[in-house]
């Protein structure tokens, strides 16, 4: 029986998009700190109002980003763990970037099933493109588990050793 190497599994990778809401929080806090400092130095109260608006907007944005990315992770991970994901098995028929300007999006075809994933997207699903060192190559025999086209697990069949 052939053996497979799991190269991606959402259950092992964890909540991978934590950086997205955290990055937003850092940016908003830096804007607020700068505005508060500038307002105090210049004695300008309208800058304090700007800081308050940024705090409200930033808080809503960070909460929305955290909720959205964690909800995606929880949904995909729960589907993968419960067996609700669909498995496609076969040779990689095509893998490569779409033409510019969408060249950060990669198309993968396995057993007639097409997947597209974006290396620039904040997602917990598989999105490791060839140009970023992704593991998939044309001709490899793979098993892909997915939830509505979002890849939650990738396993590549080991080549036989002599």
N, C-alpha and C positions, 0 to 999 in steps of 0.2 A: 504494500500500500504506500503511495507517495506521501512524503512528509512536506509540510508547509512551514514557512517562516512568516510569522505575523509581523508586518512592518508598520501597521497602524491599528490601534484599537482604542476607541473613545473611552472605554472603561479603564484603560491604563493611562491614557494621556491626561485625564482629569479635566477640570474646568480651565481650558487653555486660553480663554479670551479675557481673563481677569485684568490684563494690561489695558484693555480698551477703556473701561470706565475709570480705572485708576489714572490713566494718562489724561483723560478729560478733567478729572478732579484737580490734578496738579496744574494744568493750564489755567483753569478757572481761579484757583487759589492764588496763583502768581499774578493774574490780572487784578484780583481784589487787593492783594498786598501792595502792588504798584500804585493802584488808584488811591488807596488809603494813604500811603506814604506821600504821594504827590499832593493830595488834598490837604494833608496836615502841613506840609512844607509851605504850600502856596496859600493856605488859609481859604481854600475854595470849597464851599459846601456842596456845589453841584457835582463835584467829583465823588463825594460821599454818596450821593444819590445814585450815581453811575455804579459804584461798588455794590450798593444794595440790589440794584437791578441785575447785575452780573451774578451775585450770590443766589438770587431766586432762580434765574435762568439756568445757571450752572448746576444748582441742586436738582432741578427737574431733569436736566439732560443726563447727569450722572446716574440718577435713580432709574431713568428710562433705559440707559445703556446697560446698567447692571441687571435690571429685570429682564431685558430682552436677550442678552447674551446668556445669562444663567438659565432662563426658561428654555432656550434652544438646547443648551447642554443637557439639562435634565430630561427633556423630551427624547433626544437622540440616545442618550445613555440608557434610559429606561426601556426604550424600544429594543436596543441592542441586547440588554440583559434579559429581557423577557422573551426573546425569540420572535418579536414582532417585525424584525428587519427581514428583508428579502435578500436571498443569496443568488448571485450570478457567478457561474464558473465557466472558464474557457480561456483561450489565448487572447492576449492583448492584440487587437486588430489594428488599433490606431491610438497614438498618444502624441499630443503636440498642441502648441499654442495656436489660438485663433489669429487671423491676420490683424495687423495694427488697425485701429488704435486699441483693440481688445486683446493685445498680445499677452496680457497678464492673466487671461482666462485660458485654461487648458481643456481640451476635449479628449475624453477617453472612451474607447469603444471595446467592450468585452462581450463576446457571444451575441453580437447584434444590439446590445444595450448601450446607449450613449449616456455618458455622464459629463457634466461640465462643472468645473470648480475654479475659483478665483484666488490666486495667491495673495491678493491685496485685501481680501474680504476678512473681516473679523468674524470667524466662524470656528466652531468646535469640531466640525466635520473635517474629513480629509481634504487638504488643499495644497499638497506638496507637488509643485510643478517640476518639470524636467529642468528648467533653467535655474531653479532654486535647489537642485540636488535631489529631486523626487526619485523614488525607487522603481517606478514602473517603466518598462521598455517593451517595444513591439516584439511579439513572439513569446513572451513569458506566459506561463500558465498560471492563472490567478483565481482566487476566490474573492469576490467583492460583496460585502453585506451593505445594504443601503436602506434608508428610510426616505421614501419619496424622492429618490435621486440623490440624497445627501449620504455620502459614504461614511459608514461608522466603523468598518473593519476591512483591512486589506491583508490577504495572505498570499505569498508567492511560493509556488512549488519549488522545492529544492531540486537541483539538477542531480542526476544519478552520479555517484562516484564509482570509480573503477577499482 
